[in-house]
Amino acid sequence: MIKIKTEPELELMKNSGEVLRETFSVLEELIRPGVMTAELDAAAEDFIRSKGGIPAFKGYQGYPATICASVNEQVVHGIPGPRSLEEGDIVGIDMGVVLEEFYSDATRTYPIGEISEEAARLIRVTSESLDQGIEQVRPGNHLSDISHAIQKHAESHGYSIVRALVGHGIGRMMHEEPQIPNFGPPGKGPELQVGMVLAIEPMVNVGTHDVLTLEDTWTFVTVDGKLSCHFEDTVAVTENGPRIMTR
C-alpha cells in the first residue's frame, strides 16, 4: 500500500532531507584525489549524528557503513574502505538520514579531479535524467510517466538504463511502496496523489544495462566494466508539483 503523508509529516521529511543535503556539502569539501572512501564515510556519520540524525544505511539489512561509495564501473552499494579515489575517477555517494522517525535518501555522482569527456557527459545526462523524471511528479500523472521520462532522456544520448534496480517510496521506512523503475511506457501504474513521497534514482550505464553483484554481496557493477552513474532525490507530490526534499 502506498502511504500518503500529511503536511506535518512532509515538514519532518524536509528536515531530514536538509540534514542530508548539508552532509553532501561537507563531503564535497573532502572529495579529491587521494582521499579514502572510508574517510568520507566517517565524516558523513560524524556530521549526521552531530545534527541529531541517524545514518539510515548503517546496519540496514546488515550494511556496514553510512555511505555507499560506488566508483567508475560500480553501479550502486559500493562499500567504503581503504580505497583512495584517483584522478579521473567518478564516484557516486549514496546516503540516507533518519531524523524524527522519517527517512531521506539521495545520491550525487562527483568527478575526481580532471575526468574524461565521456565521464563528464555521463554525469550530466544522468543528472538531467533525474530532473526529467522529477518534472513528472505531479498529481494526476502516473508512476510510469516518471520512468518513461528518465529512460527517454538517457537513451536519447546513447546510454542504457539499469533495469535490475529501481527507486522506491520512502517515509517512516527506507523502502516503501511503490517501486519506481527507470524505464517503461508512460501512463501506467498508480496515479500520483498529493502526499506521496518517492525516492527517484536513475542508474545509467555507458554500455549494457546488465549488472552483477560482487562477492561482498552488496556492490553492483556493470558486466562489461564500463562506467555507470547514479543520481537520486527524495521528492514529494504536491498540488503545485514536485517538492524536492533533498535539495
Secondary structure as the mmCIF struct_conf table of DSSP 4:
data_model
#
loop_
_struct_conf.conf_type_id
_struct_conf.id
_struct_conf.beg_label_comp_id
_struct_conf.beg_label_asym_id
_struct_conf.beg_label_seq_id
_struct_conf.end_label_comp_id
_struct_conf.end_label_asym_id
_struct_conf.end_label_seq_id
STRN STRN1 ILE A 2 ILE A 2
HELX_LH_PP_P HELX_LH_PP_P1 LYS A 3 THR A 6
HELX_RH_AL_P HELX_RH_AL_P1 GLU A 7 GLU A 28
TURN_TY1_P TURN_TY1_P1 GLU A 29 LEU A 30
BEND BEND1 ARG A 32 ARG A 32
TURN_TY1_P TURN_TY1_P2 PRO A 33 GLY A 34
STRN STRN2 MET A 36 MET A 36
HELX_RH_AL_P HELX_RH_AL_P2 THR A 37 SER A 50
TURN_TY1_P TURN_TY1_P3 LYS A 51 GLY A 52
STRN STRN3 ILE A 54 PRO A 55
BEND BEND2 ALA A 56 PHE A 57
TURN_TY1_P TURN_TY1_P4 LYS A 58 GLY A 59
HELX_RH_3T_P HELX_RH_3T_P1 TYR A 60 GLY A 62
BEND BEND3 ALA A 65 THR A 66
STRN STRN4 ILE A 67 VAL A 71
TURN_TY1_P TURN_TY1_P5 ASN A 72 GLU A 73
STRN STRN5 GLN A 74 VAL A 76
HELX_LH_PP_P HELX_LH_PP_P2 GLY A 78 PRO A 80
BEND BEND4 GLY A 81 PRO A 82
HELX_LH_PP_P HELX_LH_PP_P3 ARG A 83 ARG A 83
STRN STRN6 SER A 84 SER A 84
HELX_LH_PP_P HELX_LH_PP_P4 LEU A 85 LEU A 85
TURN_TY1_P TURN_TY1_P6 GLU A 87 GLY A 88
STRN STRN7 ILE A 90 LEU A 99
TURN_TY1_P TURN_TY1_P7 GLU A 100 GLU A 101
STRN STRN8 PHE A 102 PRO A 111
BEND BEND5 GLY A 113 GLU A 114
HELX_RH_AL_P HELX_RH_AL_P3 GLU A 117 ILE A 134
TURN_TY1_P TURN_TY1_P8 GLU A 135 GLN A 136
BEND BEND6 ARG A 138 ARG A 138
TURN_TY1_P TURN_TY1_P9 PRO A 139 GLY A 140
STRN STRN9 HIS A 142 HIS A 142
HELX_RH_AL_P HELX_RH_AL_P4 LEU A 143 SER A 156
TURN_TY1_P TURN_TY1_P10 HIS A 157 GLY A 158
STRN STRN10 SER A 160 ILE A 161
BEND BEND7 ALA A 164 ALA A 164
STRN STRN11 GLY A 167 GLY A 169
BEND BEND8 GLY A 171 HIS A 175
STRN STRN12 GLU A 176 ILE A 180
BEND BEND9 ASN A 182 ASN A 182
BEND BEND10 PRO A 186 GLY A 187
BEND BEND11 GLY A 189 PRO A 190
STRN STRN13 GLU A 191 GLU A 191
HELX_LH_PP_P HELX_LH_PP_P5 LEU A 192 LEU A 192
TURN_TY1_P TURN_TY1_P11 VAL A 194 GLY A 195
STRN STRN14 VAL A 197 ILE A 200
STRN STRN15 MET A 203 ASN A 205
BEND BEND12 VAL A 206 GLY A 207
BEND BEND13 HIS A 209 HIS A 209
STRN STRN16 VAL A 211 THR A 213
TURN_TY1_P TURN_TY1_P12 GLU A 215 ASP A 216
BEND BEND14 THR A 217 TRP A 218
STRN STRN17 PHE A 220 THR A 222
TURN_TY1_P TURN_TY1_P13 VAL A 223 ASP A 224
STRN STRN18 SER A 228 HIS A 230
STRN STRN19 GLU A 232 GLU A 232
STRN STRN20 ASP A 233 THR A 238
TURN_TY1_P TURN_TY1_P14 GLU A 239 ASN A 240
STRN STRN21 GLY A 241 ILE A 244
TURN_TY1_P TURN_TY1_P15 MET A 245 THR A 246
#
